[in-house]
Amino acid sequence: MLGIARRQLDQFVSLESKVLKGDNPEAIHDIRVASRRLQQLLDLLYPAPPPPKVRKLRRTIRRSRRVLSEIRNCDVLLDRVERVLARKQTARREVWEAFQDYLREQRERSFLKASRRLSRLHLPALYLRLKEHLRSPSKLPSHPDLPASETAAAVGDDNELFRSRVDKALQETWSSLETCIGEAQEKRSAAALHAVRIAAKKVRYLMEAIHELDVSGSDQALTCLRHLQRHLGDWHDLEVLEQMMLEMVARPEFLQERLQLAMEVERLVLRNRRNKKSYEEKFYQMTRNSEEWQQLTDWVQNFLSTSSAHSRRGGKEDHSPGFPPART
């Protein structure tokens, strides 16, 4: 697992120069994904509470992702608008062109602000400090909050304790996701769906770490979860699109100079809300009656029950499906 974390750290920091050029939407997306993966690996390698220095580095990784969130939203919407305008027959073309200009303006403003903030985070310095923490286990300093006998396990060197940490993390994140889905089914609100998105992301990046350990069936489970995530991501894009369209028309100069166009934007927003509603209904079906969702649930339950049985046997070798020794 240390080796996986080191490779992820290399990937994360290598993307900064591409991001700062400003014209590479994929680099911005990739560094945000890399930050989540690295953050998840650190959470598994260092149990709560982590060493203060690791906790500080983890916060920096999270901040690097958050400073780029507005740019990412603009990039996603610009791609959507460009695809709409590429059609030969595009209704309300003037609206989409005005929205495209607005998004470009917002992206430029957001990038200037984000690039300054990202530079102040000093990712090369973070790289050197975190690389030091992710040395081979034999060279790692003692964990200040753990007995010496558990220090190696704190960074994933003891397979049994590391396995129990993964089990606990999956139990907690999966339980949180199920709770959020239950509340979304009951409340049918945008806030509840946002909570599901966040919970699903946490499960996904944990399951990606499990998949790196060659756990049986994890590839199929990840496919199911990514399908749900893509659906929620498409719904979220419609949410952001509506918000930014309303922000555009709310500007006094827009209403004064382009009132007729503002009315067309409002009609487009109403149509967008109908589309969102259909996405929401499909989500409720996906997590209530879907065979794919049931397969994902079965995999998680099987993984946890297998781990529980393994623990009751005192960690003795068995032939149950898949949690190999943690790789370094």
C-alpha positions in Angstrom: 0.0 0.0 0.0 2.9 2.4 0.6 4.1 1.8 -2.9 0.6 2.6 -4.3 0.5 5.8 -2.2 3.9 6.9 -3.5 2.8 6.4 -7.1 -0.4 8.3 -6.4 1.6 11.2 -4.8 3.8 11.3 -7.9 0.7 11.5 -10.2 -0.9 14.2 -8.1 2.0 16.6 -8.0 3.1 16.0 -11.6 -0.3 17.5 -12.7 0.2 20.9 -11.1 2.3 22.4 -14.0 -0.4 21.3 -16.5 -3.1 22.8 -14.4 -1.3 26.2 -14.1 -1.1 26.5 -17.9 -4.9 27.1 -17.6 -6.0 25.5 -20.9 -6.2 21.9 -20.0 -9.6 20.9 -18.5 -8.5 17.2 -18.3 -5.6 18.1 -16.1 -7.9 19.9 -13.7 -10.2 16.9 -13.6 -7.2 14.5 -13.2 -5.6 16.4 -10.3 -8.9 16.5 -8.4 -9.3 12.8 -8.8 -5.7 12.1 -7.8 -6.2 14.3 -4.7 -9.1 12.2 -3.6 -7.3 8.9 -4.2 -4.2 10.1 -2.3 -6.4 11.4 0.5 -8.1 8.0 0.8 -4.8 6.1 0.8 -3.5 8.3 3.6 -6.6 7.7 5.6 -6.0 3.9 5.4 -2.2 4.1 6.0 -2.5 6.4 9.0 -5.3 5.6 11.5 -7.3 8.4 13.3 -5.9 10.5 14.7 -3.0 10.7 12.2 0.3 12.4 13.1 -0.1 16.2 13.1 2.2 16.6 10.1 0.3 14.1 8.1 -3.0 15.7 9.1 -1.7 19.1 7.9 -0.5 17.6 4.6 -3.9 16.0 4.1 -5.6 19.3 4.6 -3.4 20.9 1.9 -4.3 18.1 -0.5 -8.0 18.8 0.1 -7.6 22.5 -0.4 -5.9 22.0 -3.7 -9.0 20.2 -4.9 -11.4 22.7 -3.6 -9.7 25.8 -5.1 -10.3 24.2 -8.5 -13.9 23.2 -8.1 -15.4 26.4 -9.7 -13.1 26.0 -12.7 -14.1 22.4 -13.1 -17.8 23.3 -13.0 -17.2 25.9 -15.8 -15.3 23.3 -17.9 -18.1 20.7 -17.6 -20.7 23.3 -18.6 -18.6 24.7 -21.4 -18.3 21.3 -22.9 -22.0 20.8 -22.7 -22.7 24.1 -24.3 -20.3 23.5 -27.1 -22.0 20.2 -27.9 -25.4 21.9 -28.0 -24.1 24.7 -30.3 -22.4 22.1 -32.6 -25.9 20.8 -33.6 -27.2 22.2 -36.9 -30.7 22.7 -35.3 -30.3 24.3 -31.9 -33.3 25.9 -30.2 -32.6 29.1 -28.4 -29.1 29.4 -29.9 -28.8 33.0 -28.8 -29.3 31.9 -25.2 -26.7 29.2 -25.4 -24.2 31.6 -27.0 -24.8 34.2 -24.3 -24.3 31.5 -21.6 -21.1 30.4 -23.3 -19.7 33.9 -23.1 -20.7 34.1 -19.4 -19.0 30.8 -18.6 -15.8 31.8 -20.3 -15.8 35.0 -18.4 -16.4 33.2 -15.1 -13.8 30.5 -15.9 -11.1 33.1 -16.5 -11.9 35.0 -13.3 -12.0 31.7 -11.3 -8.7 30.5 -12.8 -6.8 33.7 -11.9 -8.0 33.4 -8.3 -7.4 29.6 -8.1 -4.0 29.7 -9.7 -2.8 32.2 -7.0 -4.3 30.1 -4.2 -2.8 26.8 -5.7 0.7 28.4 -5.9 0.5 29.4 -2.3 -0.1 25.8 -1.3 3.4 24.9 -2.4 2.7 21.4 -3.7 6.4 20.7 -4.4 7.2 21.2 -0.7 4.2 19.0 0.1 5.6 16.4 -2.2 9.0 16.3 -0.4 7.4 16.2 3.1 4.9 13.5 2.2 7.5 11.4 0.4 9.5 11.4 3.6 6.5 10.0 5.5 5.9 7.3 2.8 9.4 5.8 3.0 9.7 2.1 3.6 8.1 1.0 6.9 11.4 0.1 8.5 12.5 3.7 8.2 9.3 5.3 9.4 9.4 7.2 12.7 7.2 6.0 15.6 3.5 7.1 15.5 3.2 9.5 18.4 -0.4 8.3 19.3 0.3 4.5 19.1 2.3 2.0 21.1 5.6 1.0 19.4 4.2 -2.4 18.6 1.5 -0.9 16.5 3.6 1.7 14.7 4.2 -0.5 11.6 0.5 -1.4 11.4 -0.2 2.3 11.4 1.3 2.6 8.0 -0.1 -0.7 6.6 2.8 -3.0 7.3 0.9 -5.4 9.5 -1.6 -7.2 7.3 -4.1 -8.2 9.9 -4.4 -4.8 11.5 -4.4 -3.1 8.1 -7.2 -5.5 7.0 -9.3 -4.6 10.0 -8.8 -0.9 9.2 -10.1 -1.4 5.7 -13.0 -3.4 7.0 -13.9 -0.6 9.4 -13.6 2.1 6.8 -15.8 0.2 4.4 -18.4 -0.5 7.1 -18.6 3.1 8.0 -18.6 4.6 4.5 -21.1 2.1 3.2 -23.4 2.6 6.2 -23.3 6.3 5.6 -24.1 5.9 1.9 -27.1 3.6 2.7 -28.3 6.2 5.3 -28.0 9.0 2.8 -29.9 7.0 0.1 -32.7 6.3 2.6 -33.0 10.0 3.5 -33.0 10.9 -0.2 -35.8 8.4 -0.9 -37.8 9.9 1.9 -37.2 13.6 1.5 -36.8 13.8 -2.3 -34.8 17.0 -2.1 -31.7 18.3 -3.8 -29.8 18.6 -0.5 -30.4 14.9 0.2 -29.1 14.0 -3.3 -26.0 16.1 -2.8 -25.4 14.1 0.4 -25.7 10.9 -1.6 -23.1 12.2 -4.1 -20.6 12.9 -1.3 -21.2 9.6 0.4 -20.9 7.7 -2.9 -17.5 9.4 -3.7 -16.1 8.3 -0.3 -17.2 4.7 -1.0 -15.8 4.8 -4.5 -12.3 6.0 -3.6 -12.1 3.5 -0.7 -13.2 0.7 -3.1 -10.6 1.8 -5.6 -7.9 1.3 -2.9 -9.4 -2.2 -2.1 -9.3 -3.0 -5.8 -5.6 -2.1 -5.9 -5.1 -5.0 -3.5 -6.6 -7.4 -6.0 -9.7 -8.2 -4.0 -12.0 -10.7 -5.8 -15.0 -9.1 -7.4 -14.0 -5.5 -6.7 -13.8 -4.6 -10.4 -17.5 -5.5 -10.9 -18.5 -3.7 -7.7 -16.6 -0.6 -8.8 -18.4 -0.7 -12.2 -21.7 -0.7 -10.4 -20.8 2.2 -8.2 -19.3 4.3 -11.0 -22.6 3.8 -12.9 -24.5 5.4 -10.0 -21.9 8.1 -9.6 -22.1 9.0 -13.3 -25.8 9.3 -13.0 -25.6 11.6 -10.0 -22.8 13.5 -11.7 -25.1 14.2 -14.7 -27.8 15.3 -12.3 -25.4 17.6 -10.5 -24.3 19.2 -13.8 -27.9 20.1 -14.4 -28.1 21.6 -10.9 -25.0 23.7 -11.6 -26.2 24.7 -15.0 -29.4 26.1 -13.6 -27.6 27.9 -10.8 -25.2 29.6 -13.2 -27.9 30.5 -15.7 -29.9 32.2 -12.9 -26.8 34.0 -11.7 -26.2 35.3 -15.3 -29.7 36.8 -15.7 -29.7 38.1 -12.1 -27.1 40.7 -13.0 -28.7 44.1 -13.3 -27.0 45.0 -16.6 -28.3 41.7 -18.2 -31.9 42.4 -17.2 -31.7 46.0 -18.4 -30.1 45.3 -21.8 -31.3 41.8 -22.7 -34.7 41.4 -21.0 -36.1 39.3 -23.8 -33.2 37.0 -23.7 -33.6 36.7 -19.9 -37.1 35.5 -20.4 -35.8 32.8 -22.8 -33.2 31.8 -20.2 -36.0 31.3 -17.7 -37.9 29.0 -20.1 -34.7 27.0 -20.6 -34.4 26.7 -16.8 -37.9 25.3 -16.5 -37.1 22.7 -19.2 -33.9 21.9 -17.3 -35.9 21.3 -14.1 -38.0 18.8 -15.9 -34.9 17.0 -17.0 -33.6 17.0 -13.5 -36.8 15.5 -12.3 -36.4 12.5 -14.6 -32.8 12.0 -13.4 -34.0 12.0 -9.8 -36.7 9.5 -10.5 -34.3 7.2 -12.3 -31.9 7.4 -9.3 -34.6 6.3 -6.9 -35.3 3.3 -9.2 -31.6 2.5 -9.4 -31.2 2.3 -5.7 -34.5 0.6 -4.9 -35.2 -2.0 -7.6 -32.0 -2.2 -9.6 -30.3 -5.6 -10.1 -27.0 -3.7 -10.4 -27.4 -2.0 -7.0 -28.3 -5.4 -5.4 -25.1 -6.9 -6.8 -23.1 -4.1 -5.3 -24.8 -4.5 -1.9 -24.2 -8.2 -2.0 -20.5 -7.7 -2.7 -20.0 -5.3 0.2 -21.9 -7.6 2.6 -19.9 -10.6 1.4 -16.6 -8.7 1.8 -17.5 -7.6 5.3 -18.9 -11.0 6.4 -15.8 -12.8 5.0 -13.5 -10.4 6.9 -15.6 -11.0 10.1 -15.3 -14.8 9.7 -11.6 -14.4 9.1 -11.2 -12.3 12.3 -13.1 -14.9 14.4 -10.6 -17.6 13.2 -7.8 -15.4 14.5 -6.5 -14.6 11.1 -5.8 -18.2 10.1 -5.4 -18.9 6.4 -8.6 -19.8 4.6 -9.9 -20.2 1.1 -12.6 -17.5 1.2 -12.6 -14.8 -1.5 -10.1 -12.1 -1.6 -8.1 -10.0 0.6 -4.4 -10.7 -0.2 -1.5 -9.4 1.8 -1.2 -5.6 1.5 1.4 -4.7 -1.1 4.0 -2.1 -0.4 
